[in-house]
Amino acid sequence: MHSQASRYELRERTMYNSFSKALLGTAAALSFVASAAVAEEWRAWNIHSDGHPNTAAMDRFAELVADKTGGEVSVEVFHGGVLGTQPDAIEQVQLGAIDVGNFNLGPLGSIVNEANLVSLPFIFRDVDHMFRVMDGPAGEQVSAAMGEAGLLPIGWFDAGARSFYNNTGPINTPDDVAGMKIRVMNNDLFTGMVNAMGGNGTPMAFSEVYQSLSTGVVDGAENNLPSFQSVGHFEVAGFYSLSEHLIIPECICVNTAAFEGLSADMQAAVVAAAEEAAAYQRELWSEQTEASREAVTAAGVQINEIADKTPFQEAMVPVYEDYLAANPSMAELVELAQSTE
């Protein structure tokens, strides 16, 4: 009897152990399925194509996110604007149809008033100052307002500094602009900028600038060095003056709800990936700018540094007065940016 009872208990224990292992295996499988189900798969929009610093940086961002989150968040980047135009993509990120976008802040001013800060002429002393502002208290206010609109910035890209170029001679003071007809983008702030220096700000389609410079319809225009070189404007404008009057950054912007849906650890990992990708983009942009500078200099363009931009900033007083009269809520933010060392 004892032997038979022992055999019965042994068989019972064996069956129990097998059943327990089966339950554990099932639980592990269910846990894996649940983990896979909550993994975030994000789509990202980028208007640039292969060879552009932003394209390389967005690809780097996707790689870093996967690495830093252990695969819990993945990003698939769609380049070349295949998911739509920038206005379409901005709206889709706000709605969550697209999770991430690489956007220029210029067009965002019509959606988030605080984003207009970066479109004020000579608000920044140089590119480094712009990043200090955007990484400081003023940038935090801009980011918070953008986040409330569903477009949370988690990294700032360099989009270059726009400077004047022309055929009549170097520009070192606002007086050098007086009497010149200069093509600007279609924005009252930019027209007012040139007019405040005694020039004639002339909105014009970008595609018309080359011919207008070559025929004298306009005396000058303004853009960053890579664009000045890539579109051939250096062929019809022999002087490039580093006024750096507009320094408008770009962002890696994520849908606010998607970001807030992550755990604190995952949020930190995604932000770290964005910051590292942004540092990479800035390096690439600097290299591209230097290469463009060397190319146009070799072609005979005279590039001049402007030692003191204070007179230009002082000339903008009426432009700022008009802007702040129409947008009084921006006064504190403008002062905060200007006071950033």
DONU-303208 format. One record per residue (C-alpha): residue number from 1; residue in three letters; x, y, z. Coordinates in steps of 0.25 Angstrom, whole numbers, plus 5000, padded with zeros to 4 digits. Layout:
N
ATOM  pos  code    c1    c2    c3
ATOM  NUM   ALA     X     Y     Z
...
// end
This chain:
341
ATOM  pos  code    c1    c2    c3
ATOM    1   MET  5000  5000  5000
ATOM    2   HIS  5011  5009  5004
ATOM    3   SER  5018  5007  4991
ATOM    4   GLN  5005  5009  4983
ATOM    5   ALA  5002  5022  4990
ATOM    6   SER  5016  5027  4987
ATOM    7   ARG  5015  5024  4972
ATOM    8   TYR  5001  5031  4973
ATOM    9   GLU  5007  5043  4979
ATOM   10   LEU  5019  5043  4970
ATOM   11   ARG  5010  5043  4958
ATOM   12   GLU  5001  5054  4964
ATOM   13   ARG  5014  5063  4966
ATOM   14   THR  5019  5060  4952
ATOM   15   MET  5005  5064  4946
ATOM   16   TYR  5005  5077  4955
ATOM   17   ASN  5019  5081  4951
ATOM   18   SER  5015  5079  4936
ATOM   19   PHE  5003  5087  4938
ATOM   20   SER  5010  5098  4945
ATOM   21   LYS  5021  5099  4934
ATOM   22   ALA  5010  5100  4924
ATOM   23   LEU  5003  5111  4931
ATOM   24   LEU  5017  5118  4933
ATOM   25   GLY  5019  5117  4918
ATOM   26   THR  5006  5122  4914
ATOM   27   ALA  5008  5134  4924
ATOM   28   ALA  5021  5137  4917
ATOM   29   ALA  5015  5136  4903
ATOM   30   LEU  5004  5145  4907
ATOM   31   SER  5014  5155  4914
ATOM   32   PHE  5022  5155  4901
ATOM   33   VAL  5009  5158  4893
ATOM   34   ALA  5005  5169  4902
ATOM   35   SER  5019  5175  4901
ATOM   36   ALA  5019  5174  4886
ATOM   37   ALA  5005  5180  4886
ATOM   38   VAL  5009  5193  4894
ATOM   39   ALA  5021  5196  4886
ATOM   40   GLU  5020  5209  4879
ATOM   41   GLU  5022  5210  4864
ATOM   42   TRP  5024  5224  4860
ATOM   43   ARG  5023  5230  4846
ATOM   44   ALA  5032  5243  4843
ATOM   45   TRP  5031  5253  4832
ATOM   46   ASN  5043  5260  4826
ATOM   47   ILE  5042  5269  4813
ATOM   48   HIS  5057  5267  4809
ATOM   49   SER  5063  5257  4801
ATOM   50   ASP  5076  5248  4801
ATOM   51   GLY  5089  5257  4803
ATOM   52   HIS  5082  5267  4812
ATOM   53   PRO  5087  5269  4826
ATOM   54   ASN  5073  5267  4832
ATOM   55   THR  5071  5254  4824
ATOM   56   ALA  5083  5248  4830
ATOM   57   ALA  5079  5254  4844
ATOM   58   MET  5065  5248  4844
ATOM   59   ASP  5071  5235  4840
ATOM   60   ARG  5080  5236  4852
ATOM   61   PHE  5069  5240  4861
ATOM   62   ALA  5061  5227  4857
ATOM   63   GLU  5073  5218  4860
ATOM   64   LEU  5076  5225  4873
ATOM   65   VAL  5061  5224  4877
ATOM   66   ALA  5061  5209  4875
ATOM   67   ASP  5074  5207  4882
ATOM   68   LYS  5071  5216  4894
ATOM   69   THR  5057  5210  4896
ATOM   70   GLY  5061  5196  4894
ATOM   71   GLY  5051  5195  4882
ATOM   72   GLU  5039  5199  4891
ATOM   73   VAL  5038  5211  4881
ATOM   74   SER  5042  5210  4867
ATOM   75   VAL  5042  5222  4856
ATOM   76   GLU  5040  5220  4841
ATOM   77   VAL  5044  5233  4834
ATOM   78   PHE  5037  5236  4821
ATOM   79   HIS  5046  5246  4813
ATOM   80   GLY  5044  5255  4801
ATOM   81   GLY  5030  5260  4806
ATOM   82   VAL  5024  5247  4802
ATOM   83   LEU  5014  5248  4813
ATOM   84   GLY  5009  5262  4808
ATOM   85   THR  5013  5277  4808
ATOM   86   GLN  5018  5283  4821
ATOM   87   PRO  5005  5290  4824
ATOM   88   ASP  4998  5276  4822
ATOM   89   ALA  5009  5269  4831
ATOM   90   ILE  5008  5280  4842
ATOM   91   GLU  4993  5278  4843
ATOM   92   GLN  4995  5262  4842
ATOM   93   VAL  5005  5263  4854
ATOM   94   GLN  4995  5272  4862
ATOM   95   LEU  4984  5261  4860
ATOM   96   GLY  4993  5249  4862
ATOM   97   ALA  4992  5244  4848
ATOM   98   ILE  5007  5246  4847
ATOM   99   ASP  5015  5245  4860
ATOM  100   VAL  5028  5253  4857
ATOM  101   GLY  5031  5264  4847
ATOM  102   ASN  5044  5272  4844
ATOM  103   PHE  5038  5286  4842
ATOM  104   ASN  5043  5300  4840
ATOM  105   LEU  5038  5309  4850
ATOM  106   GLY  5034  5320  4840
ATOM  107   PRO  5021  5314  4836
ATOM  108   LEU  5017  5310  4850
ATOM  109   GLY  5016  5325  4854
ATOM  110   SER  5002  5325  4848
ATOM  111   ILE  4998  5313  4858
ATOM  112   VAL  5006  5317  4870
ATOM  113   ASN  5008  5332  4872
ATOM  114   GLU  5020  5330  4881
ATOM  115   ALA  5027  5323  4869
ATOM  116   ASN  5028  5336  4862
ATOM  117   LEU  5039  5340  4872
ATOM  118   VAL  5049  5334  4862
ATOM  119   SER  5044  5342  4850
ATOM  120   LEU  5047  5355  4856
ATOM  121   PRO  5059  5362  4849
ATOM  122   PHE  5072  5362  4857
ATOM  123   ILE  5065  5356  4869
ATOM  124   PHE  5078  5347  4870
ATOM  125   ARG  5092  5352  4869
ATOM  126   ASP  5097  5339  4862
ATOM  127   VAL  5094  5325  4861
ATOM  128   ASP  5100  5321  4875
ATOM  129   HIS  5092  5332  4881
ATOM  130   MET  5079  5326  4875
ATOM  131   PHE  5082  5312  4881
ATOM  132   ARG  5085  5318  4894
ATOM  133   VAL  5071  5326  4894
ATOM  134   MET  5064  5313  4889
ATOM  135   ASP  5070  5304  4900
ATOM  136   GLY  5067  5315  4910
ATOM  137   PRO  5055  5321  4917
ATOM  138   ALA  5050  5328  4904
ATOM  139   GLY  5051  5315  4897
ATOM  140   GLU  5044  5308  4908
ATOM  141   GLN  5032  5317  4906
ATOM  142   VAL  5032  5315  4891
ATOM  143   SER  5032  5300  4893
ATOM  144   ALA  5021  5300  4903
ATOM  145   ALA  5012  5308  4894
ATOM  146   MET  5015  5298  4882
ATOM  147   GLY  5013  5286  4891
ATOM  148   GLU  4999  5291  4895
ATOM  149   ALA  4996  5292  4880
ATOM  150   GLY  5000  5277  4878
ATOM  151   LEU  5014  5280  4873
ATOM  152   LEU  5024  5278  4884
ATOM  153   PRO  5039  5281  4880
ATOM  154   ILE  5049  5271  4885
ATOM  155   GLY  5061  5276  4877
ATOM  156   TRP  5066  5288  4870
ATOM  157   PHE  5072  5287  4856
ATOM  158   ASP  5081  5298  4849
ATOM  159   ALA  5074  5304  4837
ATOM  160   GLY  5085  5314  4835
ATOM  161   ALA  5085  5329  4835
ATOM  162   ARG  5079  5338  4824
ATOM  163   SER  5089  5349  4820
ATOM  164   PHE  5088  5360  4809
ATOM  165   TYR  5095  5358  4795
ATOM  166   ASN  5096  5368  4784
ATOM  167   ASN  5104  5374  4772
ATOM  168   THR  5107  5388  4777
ATOM  169   GLY  5116  5385  4789
ATOM  170   PRO  5118  5380  4803
ATOM  171   ILE  5107  5383  4813
ATOM  172   ASN  5113  5387  4827
ATOM  173   THR  5103  5397  4832
ATOM  174   PRO  5088  5399  4831
ATOM  175   ASP  5092  5412  4822
ATOM  176   ASP  5098  5402  4812
ATOM  177   VAL  5084  5397  4809
ATOM  178   ALA  5078  5410  4807
ATOM  179   GLY  5072  5412  4793
ATOM  180   MET  5074  5397  4789
ATOM  181   LYS  5063  5388  4784
ATOM  182   ILE  5064  5375  4792
ATOM  183   ARG  5056  5363  4789
ATOM  184   VAL  5050  5357  4802
ATOM  185   MET  5040  5346  4806
ATOM  186   ASN  5025  5350  4806
ATOM  187   ASN  5024  5354  4820
ATOM  188   ASP  5022  5368  4826
ATOM  189   LEU  5033  5367  4836
ATOM  190   PHE  5043  5365  4825
ATOM  191   THR  5038  5376  4816
ATOM  192   GLY  5038  5385  4828
ATOM  193   MET  5052  5381  4832
ATOM  194   VAL  5058  5386  4818
ATOM  195   ASN  5049  5398  4818
ATOM  196   ALA  5054  5402  4832
ATOM  197   MET  5068  5402  4827
ATOM  198   GLY  5064  5412  4815
ATOM  199   GLY  5063  5401  4805
ATOM  200   ASN  5051  5395  4797
ATOM  201   GLY  5047  5381  4802
ATOM  202   THR  5041  5374  4790
ATOM  203   PRO  5034  5361  4791
ATOM  204   MET  5036  5352  4779
ATOM  205   ALA  5035  5337  4776
ATOM  206   PHE  5048  5330  4779
ATOM  207   SER  5048  5325  4765
ATOM  208   GLU  5049  5339  4759
ATOM  209   VAL  5061  5344  4767
ATOM  210   TYR  5072  5339  4758
ATOM  211   GLN  5067  5346  4746
ATOM  212   SER  5063  5358  4754
ATOM  213   LEU  5077  5359  4760
ATOM  214   SER  5084  5357  4746
ATOM  215   THR  5075  5368  4739
ATOM  216   GLY  5075  5378  4751
ATOM  217   VAL  5060  5377  4754
ATOM  218   VAL  5065  5376  4768
ATOM  219   ASP  5078  5380  4774
ATOM  220   GLY  5080  5369  4784
ATOM  221   ALA  5073  5357  4791
ATOM  222   GLU  5075  5349  4804
ATOM  223   ASN  5077  5335  4808
ATOM  224   ASN  5087  5325  4815
ATOM  225   LEU  5100  5321  4808
ATOM  226   PRO  5096  5307  4804
ATOM  227   SER  5084  5312  4797
ATOM  228   PHE  5092  5324  4791
ATOM  229   GLN  5102  5314  4785
ATOM  230   SER  5092  5303  4781
ATOM  231   VAL  5082  5311  4773
ATOM  232   GLY  5094  5319  4766
ATOM  233   HIS  5091  5333  4771
ATOM  234   PHE  5106  5334  4774
ATOM  235   GLU  5107  5335  4758
ATOM  236   VAL  5099  5348  4758
ATOM  237   ALA  5102  5354  4772
ATOM  238   GLY  5117  5357  4775
ATOM  239   PHE  5115  5362  4789
ATOM  240   TYR  5110  5353  4801
ATOM  241   SER  5110  5361  4814
ATOM  242   LEU  5108  5353  4827
ATOM  243   SER  5097  5361  4833
ATOM  244   GLU  5090  5348  4839
ATOM  245   HIS  5077  5356  4840
ATOM  246   LEU  5068  5344  4841
ATOM  247   ILE  5072  5331  4848
ATOM  248   ILE  5060  5322  4848
ATOM  249   PRO  5062  5308  4854
ATOM  250   GLU  5055  5295  4850
ATOM  251   CYS  5050  5285  4860
ATOM  252   ILE  5048  5271  4862
ATOM  253   CYS  5034  5272  4867
ATOM  254   VAL  5026  5260  4872
ATOM  255   ASN  5011  5259  4874
ATOM  256   THR  5009  5263  4889
ATOM  257   ALA  4999  5252  4892
ATOM  258   ALA  5008  5242  4886
ATOM  259   PHE  5019  5247  4894
ATOM  260   GLU  5011  5248  4907
ATOM  261   GLY  5006  5234  4905
ATOM  262   LEU  5021  5229  4908
ATOM  263   SER  5026  5225  4921
ATOM  264   ALA  5036  5235  4928
ATOM  265   ASP  5048  5226  4924
ATOM  266   MET  5043  5225  4910
ATOM  267   GLN  5041  5240  4909
ATOM  268   ALA  5055  5243  4914
ATOM  269   ALA  5061  5233  4904
ATOM  270   VAL  5053  5239  4892
ATOM  271   VAL  5058  5253  4896
ATOM  272   ALA  5072  5248  4897
ATOM  273   ALA  5071  5242  4883
ATOM  274   ALA  5066  5255  4878
ATOM  275   GLU  5077  5264  4885
ATOM  276   GLU  5088  5255  4879
ATOM  277   ALA  5082  5255  4865
ATOM  278   ALA  5081  5270  4866
ATOM  279   ALA  5096  5271  4870
ATOM  280   TYR  5099  5262  4858
ATOM  281   GLN  5090  5271  4849
ATOM  282   ARG  5097  5284  4853
ATOM  283   GLU  5111  5278  4850
ATOM  284   LEU  5106  5274  4836
ATOM  285   TRP  5100  5287  4834
ATOM  286   SER  5113  5294  4838
ATOM  287   GLU  5121  5286  4829
ATOM  288   GLN  5111  5289  4817
ATOM  289   THR  5111  5304  4820
ATOM  290   GLU  5127  5304  4820
ATOM  291   ALA  5127  5296  4807
ATOM  292   SER  5117  5306  4801
ATOM  293   ARG  5126  5318  4806
ATOM  294   GLU  5138  5312  4800
ATOM  295   ALA  5131  5309  4786
ATOM  296   VAL  5125  5323  4785
ATOM  297   THR  5139  5330  4789
ATOM  298   ALA  5146  5322  4779
ATOM  299   ALA  5136  5327  4768
ATOM  300   GLY  5140  5341  4772
ATOM  301   VAL  5129  5345  4782
ATOM  302   GLN  5134  5355  4793
ATOM  303   ILE  5129  5351  4806
ATOM  304   ASN  5129  5361  4818
ATOM  305   GLU  5127  5359  4832
ATOM  306   ILE  5119  5370  4840
ATOM  307   ALA  5127  5374  4852
ATOM  308   ASP  5116  5381  4860
ATOM  309   LYS  5101  5377  4857
ATOM  310   THR  5096  5387  4868
ATOM  311   PRO  5093  5398  4857
ATOM  312   PHE  5084  5388  4850
ATOM  313   GLN  5077  5384  4863
ATOM  314   GLU  5075  5399  4866
ATOM  315   ALA  5069  5401  4852
ATOM  316   MET  5059  5390  4855
ATOM  317   VAL  5052  5399  4866
ATOM  318   PRO  5040  5403  4858
ATOM  319   VAL  5038  5389  4852
ATOM  320   TYR  5038  5384  4867
ATOM  321   GLU  5029  5395  4871
ATOM  322   ASP  5019  5392  4860
ATOM  323   TYR  5019  5377  4863
ATOM  324   LEU  5017  5378  4878
ATOM  325   ALA  5006  5388  4876
ATOM  326   ALA  4999  5378  4869
ATOM  327   ASN  5004  5366  4878
ATOM  328   PRO  5005  5372  4892
ATOM  329   SER  5006  5358  4898
ATOM  330   MET  5019  5356  4891
ATOM  331   ALA  5026  5367  4898
ATOM  332   GLU  5031  5359  4910
ATOM  333   LEU  5036  5348  4901
ATOM  334   VAL  5043  5357  4892
ATOM  335   GLU  5050  5364  4904
ATOM  336   LEU  5054  5350  4910
ATOM  337   ALA  5061  5346  4896
ATOM  338   GLN  5068  5359  4895
ATOM  339   SER  5073  5359  4909
ATOM  340   THR  5079  5345  4907
ATOM  341   GLU  5094  5345  4907
// end
